[in-house]
Amino acid sequence: MCLAIPGEVMRIEDGVATVRMGDSLRKASLLLLSEEPKLGDYVIVHAGFALHVVDPAEADESLRLLRELAAFADEEPS
């Protein structure tokens, strides 16, 4: 299973964004977007491609839910 994760656009250069996802920085191609995002925008990234720009509140909620899910998985006995 693959997840598309929201990330904050920190830098844009030659059609590639540097996106902050938690404590890490990732590269994401902007090739599939109809318009280039601005610095500080959130984009949904999957397999190295930004798929669409999302509202910051929606991005925060998605990240909260992912953290909650990860915490729940850590609590489950193996």
C-alpha atoms as an extended CHARMM CRD file, in Angstrom:
* protein
*
        78  EXT
         1         1  MET       CA              0.0000000000        0.0000000000        0.0000000000  PROA      1               0.0000000000
         2         2  CYS       CA              1.2400000000        3.4740000000       -0.8590000000  PROA      2               0.0000000000
         3         3  LEU       CA              0.2110000000        6.7120000000        0.7730000000  PROA      3               0.0000000000
         4         4  ALA       CA              0.1930000000       10.1640000000       -0.7640000000  PROA      4               0.0000000000
         5         5  ILE       CA              1.5640000000       12.4850000000        1.9060000000  PROA      5               0.0000000000
         6         6  PRO       CA              1.1450000000       16.2730000000        2.1240000000  PROA      6               0.0000000000
         7         7  GLY       CA              4.3550000000       18.2630000000        2.2620000000  PROA      7               0.0000000000
         8         8  GLU       CA              5.2090000000       21.9530000000        2.4900000000  PROA      8               0.0000000000
         9         9  VAL       CA              6.9670000000       23.4940000000       -0.5070000000  PROA      9               0.0000000000
        10        10  MET       CA             10.2430000000       24.9540000000        0.7440000000  PROA      10              0.0000000000
        11        11  ARG       CA             12.0320000000       25.6070000000       -2.5750000000  PROA      11              0.0000000000
        12        12  ILE       CA             11.2770000000       25.4480000000       -6.2860000000  PROA      12              0.0000000000
        13        13  GLU       CA             13.9200000000       25.0500000000       -8.9530000000  PROA      13              0.0000000000
        14        14  ASP       CA             13.6110000000       23.9120000000      -12.5680000000  PROA      14              0.0000000000
        15        15  GLY       CA             10.1880000000       22.3150000000      -12.1040000000  PROA      15              0.0000000000
        16        16  VAL       CA             11.1830000000       20.4130000000       -8.9730000000  PROA      16              0.0000000000
        17        17  ALA       CA             10.0910000000       21.3370000000       -5.4570000000  PROA      17              0.0000000000
        18        18  THR       CA             11.9360000000       20.6110000000       -2.2640000000  PROA      18              0.0000000000
        19        19  VAL       CA              9.1620000000       19.5470000000        0.0800000000  PROA      19              0.0000000000
        20        20  ARG       CA              9.3130000000       19.2760000000        3.8800000000  PROA      20              0.0000000000
        21        21  MET       CA              7.6730000000       16.1430000000        5.2070000000  PROA      21              0.0000000000
        22        22  GLY       CA              8.0820000000       15.9650000000        8.9470000000  PROA      22              0.0000000000
        23        23  ASP       CA             11.7970000000       16.1730000000        9.6950000000  PROA      23              0.0000000000
        24        24  SER       CA             12.9510000000       15.3170000000        6.1800000000  PROA      24              0.0000000000
        25        25  LEU       CA             13.2170000000       17.0910000000        2.8490000000  PROA      25              0.0000000000
        26        26  ARG       CA             12.1770000000       15.3320000000       -0.3560000000  PROA      26              0.0000000000
        27        27  LYS       CA             12.2360000000       16.2640000000       -4.0280000000  PROA      27              0.0000000000
        28        28  ALA       CA              8.9520000000       16.2720000000       -5.9310000000  PROA      28              0.0000000000
        29        29  SER       CA              8.4510000000       16.8780000000       -9.6180000000  PROA      29              0.0000000000
        30        30  LEU       CA              5.8820000000       19.5620000000      -10.4250000000  PROA      30              0.0000000000
        31        31  LEU       CA              5.3070000000       18.1530000000      -13.9190000000  PROA      31              0.0000000000
        32        32  LEU       CA              1.7860000000       16.8830000000      -13.1730000000  PROA      32              0.0000000000
        33        33  LEU       CA              0.4550000000       20.1370000000      -11.6820000000  PROA      33              0.0000000000
        34        34  SER       CA             -1.5820000000       22.5140000000      -13.8320000000  PROA      34              0.0000000000
        35        35  GLU       CA              0.0910000000       25.4960000000      -12.1570000000  PROA      35              0.0000000000
        36        36  GLU       CA              3.2400000000       25.8600000000      -10.0980000000  PROA      36              0.0000000000
        37        37  PRO       CA              2.6930000000       26.1090000000       -6.3330000000  PROA      37              0.0000000000
        38        38  LYS       CA              4.0870000000       28.9540000000       -4.2630000000  PROA      38              0.0000000000
        39        39  LEU       CA              6.5700000000       28.6470000000       -1.4270000000  PROA      39              0.0000000000
        40        40  GLY       CA              4.7050000000       27.6260000000        1.7170000000  PROA      40              0.0000000000
        41        41  ASP       CA              1.9400000000       25.8250000000       -0.1970000000  PROA      41              0.0000000000
        42        42  TYR       CA              1.2050000000       22.1990000000        0.6420000000  PROA      42              0.0000000000
        43        43  VAL       CA              1.1900000000       19.5790000000       -2.0760000000  PROA      43              0.0000000000
        44        44  ILE       CA              0.1810000000       15.9300000000       -2.0500000000  PROA      44              0.0000000000
        45        45  VAL       CA              3.2120000000       13.8860000000       -3.0860000000  PROA      45              0.0000000000
        46        46  HSD       CA              3.1630000000       10.3200000000       -4.3710000000  PROA      46              0.0000000000
        47        47  ALA       CA              6.0650000000        8.4300000000       -5.9480000000  PROA      47              0.0000000000
        48        48  GLY       CA              8.1160000000       11.6170000000       -6.3520000000  PROA      48              0.0000000000
        49        49  PHE       CA              5.3920000000       13.6640000000       -8.0480000000  PROA      49              0.0000000000
        50        50  ALA       CA              3.3020000000       16.4930000000       -6.6180000000  PROA      50              0.0000000000
        51        51  LEU       CA             -0.2670000000       15.5470000000       -7.5530000000  PROA      51              0.0000000000
        52        52  HSD       CA             -2.1630000000       18.6290000000       -6.3790000000  PROA      52              0.0000000000
        53        53  VAL       CA             -2.0050000000       21.6210000000       -4.0520000000  PROA      53              0.0000000000
        54        54  VAL       CA             -4.0160000000       21.2590000000       -0.8320000000  PROA      54              0.0000000000
        55        55  ASP       CA             -5.3860000000       23.7100000000        1.6770000000  PROA      55              0.0000000000
        56        56  PRO       CA             -3.0710000000       24.0520000000        4.7360000000  PROA      56              0.0000000000
        57        57  ALA       CA             -5.9010000000       23.0340000000        7.0900000000  PROA      57              0.0000000000
        58        58  GLU       CA             -6.5420000000       19.8850000000        5.0230000000  PROA      58              0.0000000000
        59        59  ALA       CA             -2.8050000000       19.1000000000        5.0410000000  PROA      59              0.0000000000
        60        60  ASP       CA             -2.6440000000       19.5390000000        8.8350000000  PROA      60              0.0000000000
        61        61  GLU       CA             -5.6300000000       17.2330000000        9.3220000000  PROA      61              0.0000000000
        62        62  SER       CA             -4.1360000000       14.5660000000        7.0430000000  PROA      62              0.0000000000
        63        63  LEU       CA             -0.8220000000       14.7130000000        8.8930000000  PROA      63              0.0000000000
        64        64  ARG       CA             -2.6000000000       14.5340000000       12.2690000000  PROA      64              0.0000000000
        65        65  LEU       CA             -4.5000000000       11.4420000000       11.1720000000  PROA      65              0.0000000000
        66        66  LEU       CA             -1.3350000000        9.7900000000        9.8550000000  PROA      66              0.0000000000
        67        67  ARG       CA              0.4630000000       10.4560000000       13.1690000000  PROA      67              0.0000000000
        68        68  GLU       CA             -2.5250000000        9.0500000000       15.0630000000  PROA      68              0.0000000000
        69        69  LEU       CA             -2.5210000000        5.9370000000       12.9040000000  PROA      69              0.0000000000
        70        70  ALA       CA              1.2220000000        5.4560000000       13.4170000000  PROA      70              0.0000000000
        71        71  ALA       CA              0.8270000000        5.8190000000       17.2020000000  PROA      71              0.0000000000
        72        72  PHE       CA             -1.9900000000        3.2790000000       17.1760000000  PROA      72              0.0000000000
        73        73  ALA       CA              0.1370000000        0.8160000000       15.1930000000  PROA      73              0.0000000000
        74        74  ASP       CA              2.9680000000        1.2320000000       17.7160000000  PROA      74              0.0000000000
        75        75  GLU       CA              0.5840000000        0.3490000000       20.5630000000  PROA      75              0.0000000000
        76        76  GLU       CA             -0.5970000000       -2.9390000000       19.0220000000  PROA      76              0.0000000000
        77        77  PRO       CA              1.1510000000       -6.0400000000       20.4110000000  PROA      77              0.0000000000
        78        78  SER       CA              3.0420000000       -8.0540000000       17.8270000000  PROA      78              0.0000000000
